Amino acid sequence: MDKSSALEYINQMFPTEASLTGVEPLMQKIHNEIRRVDTEILAAVRQQSNSGTKAKEDLAAATRAVEELMYKIREIKTKAEQSETMVQEICRDIKKLDFAKKHITTTITALHRLTMLVSAVEQLQVMASKRQYKEAAAQLEAVNQLCSHFEAYRDIPKITELREKFKNIKQILKSHVFSDFSSLGTGKETEETNLLQQLSDACLVVDALEPSVREELVNNFCSRELTSYEQIFEGAELAKLDKTERRYAWIKRRIRTNEEIWKIFPVPWHVPYRLCIQFCKKTRKQLEEILNNMKEKPDVGTLLLALQRTLEFEDELAEKFGGGAQGKETGNDIEEIGRGETTGQNISDIRKKYEKKLAAHQQNDSEEKKGKKDLSAPGAGFNFRGIISSCFEPHLTVYIELEEKTLMENLEKLVQEETWDIEEGSQNNVLSSSMQLFLIIKRSLKRCSALTKNQTLFNLFKVFQRILKAYATKLFARLPKGGTGIVAAATGMDGQIKTSDRDERVICYIVNSAEYCHKTAGELAESISKIIEPNFADTVDMSEVQDEFSAVITKSLVTLVHGLETKFDAEMAAMTRVPWGTLENVGDQSEYVNGINMILTSSIPVLGGLLSPLYFQFFLDKLASSLGPRFYANIFKCKQISETGAQQMLLDTQAVKTILLEIPTLGRQTSGAASYSKFVSREMSKAEALLKVILSPIDSVADTYRALLPEGTPMEFQRILELKGLKKADQQTILDDFNKHGPGITQPSISQQIVAVAQPAAPSPSVAPVMPSSASIGLIASREDVLTRAAALGRGAATTGFKRFLALTEAAKDRKDGPFRKLFNA
């Protein structure tokens, strides 16, 4: 402890004078502790001294033990060397004798094998000269084994002589075997009864010879068998496309006739299999020459018949020799096209479908494993499918042209026979021509996929694209058109579309049919991409066709809206003919409003029942975006509007708004009603604001216009003054004042004004609080005053005429129905 710590410790122990009485006991305690520690230190020092002495003694003992051990090891090593020398002297003579015995044994064995080899070669020579194939085959195996023992003695003259003699004998055997096999198929096998047995024994000799001999023999046999085939079908009479079936009949008859005779060949040789491969290659070459040498395009029927028979023959070969299984699920994939729309699959149907596919896949795997087990010969995995039929591929353009012509004729027929109506009880509201067209396309796809899955199928897919685009054009052409020509232009009907109730249903059917075609075209592309060759799969795309049908849907819905707009023409014209300037009192809603309600009531339920929710919502949005601005613009087409007329028109606006808001309920589709209601309210509020401006007093009309219609123009404002019945001179004064202040009230937004005036408690350090000037406060007060007065005008509290309107509304509260009651219920 340092000095300060010691002092603190003493002061802590003896804080007062009275505590000093404890000094003596404390000192005694400390002395006792010191004596105890000294005793422990002394004991430790003595113990350490004793331990050091003992350690030195132990180390010396260990050193002596190590030295004794090293001495013993050196002694043992010396004795071991002496023992080894003694053993080598004893065994020196025994080792020489052992080497001598080994060399004598090897020499005796070699001489014995040499004797056997000489004897076996002489016997093999005799057997070869007598054509004793069965015995020669066994002897060949023995000689081959004996020769393998003399590989190390190849340079010895006697061994070289024997090997050369054996080689000549094998050549003689080969020539004899080939000579005997040349008589096979010439009819000698029926005359000489033992010929087949002799040839069967010769096959044993061929197996004993090199593998190249067997390969050469089988190739010569197959070439000799197909020589007559080449001679027959290269002639002018049979070298025709319509004789293709006779080629396959010839080879099948040949195999069937010689089946018993060809049993002389060992099964691992697979002679029929090799014969069929050569036959297919020669047939392909001849058919290519026939197709390329044609001066005119081949007849489609003849071409397809030849291709069909070729495919059937390839399938037979694949099943017979195991060429793999494919195309079993092609029909199932094609059948799925368009099924989702017509049958409405449920979860169990989908599960059954995929369980069936899984079972078929497992069956194919088991068949492949079994085939691989049974066919273990080289080349057994050769694929017969396409080996001949692929030569037809470049010449199938005539078939595609015929398919396209047939499909186009069927399309024209379907469109001509289309009633443009739906049978009662139908669930999908799709035109029959759409479903029939895809049924025809599915049949065409089945025909083509059964023939080829390469370029021709891709070309047919291109044809499907053109056919579907043509059908989209037909649907587009069926839509009602607007008036054109001199008469339409003179009557103001140019571009207007008139639609009857039946036209509206037809348009809905076209929308549903285009949607069906859009979806089914995608399924068609997906099915084709599954069955076509992989190098074409990525190019199978129906997006262009789907875009065509999407355009038809959009045009149809726009036409539907235009048709309803045309129906509204008479009501809009009736609205402008109402004497708004001389109207004496506010009554029930006007007749043109009833007309609009009647039009929508008759059309909307039908449209809602036929259109899907997505397209019905699109139609409603288009209708609201069209009718709202049109109603707004139609107010300006009226003549002078008095205060009472404006009040009546405001009532009509509310009625029209209520009618539009009830459209989703009328069509029994309320999924998007919330967004639609906001949209209608926003569009119709502009017309309400315009009428409130017309209702405002002359001295505040400009301020009211700026407040309620800030995006208005001077020309529009001038037209409002004309509607209010002001004279030119009075208008000019108001217009000058309006132009002086600008067409709209330019100021900060309401939220900005509130922020500026309220002075938030914790403003951002980087943004200084903005204090409003006296001018801006006056401007805010002016705007609020204008809005308050405009709202009062909208409620009708400023005029005596509107008191009558209030009386009517109070009376309407007690009624259970009627247009006024609807206003209060809304």
Secondary structure, DSSP 8 states (H G I E B T S, - for coil): --HHHHHHHHHHH--SSGGGGGHHHHHHHHHHHHHHHHHHHHHHHHHHHHHHHHHHHHHHHHHHHHHHHHHHHHHHHHHHHHHHHHHHHHHHHHHHHHHHHHHHHHHHHHHHHHHHHHHHHHHHHHHHHHT-HHHHHHHHHHHHHHHHTTGGGTTSHHHHHHHHHHHHHHHHHHHHHHHHHTTTTTTHHHH-TTHHHHHHHHHHHHHHS-HHHHHHHHHHHHHHHHHHHHHHHTSTTT-SGGGHHHHHHHHHHHHHHTTTGGGGS-GGG-HHHHHHHHHHHHHHHHHHHHHHT-SS---HHHHHHHHHHHHHHHHHHHHHHT-----TTHHHHHHTTTHHHHH---HHHHHHHHHHHHHHHHHHHHHHHHHHHH--STTTT---TTTTGGGGGGGTHHHHHHHHHHHHHHHHHHHHH--SS--TT-SS---HHHHHHHHHHHHHHHHHHHH-SSHHHHHHHHHHHHHHHHHHHHHHHHS--BB-SHHHHHTT-BT-B---HHHHHHHHHHHHHHHHHHHHHHHHHHHHHHHS-HHHHTT---HHHHHHHHHHHHHHHHHHHHHHHHHTHHHHHHHHHS-TTS--S--S--HHHHHHHHHHHHHHHHHHHHS-HHHHHHHHHHHHHHHHHHHHHHHHHS----HHHHHHHHHHHHHHHHHHHTHHHHTT--TTHHHHHHHHHHHHHHHHHHHHHHHS-GGGHHHHHHHH-TT--HHHHHHHHHHTT--HHHHHHHHHHHHHH-SS--S--HHHHHHHHH--SS--TTS------HHHHHHHHHHHHHHHHHHHHHHT-S-HHHHHHHHHHHHHTT-SSSHHHHHHH-
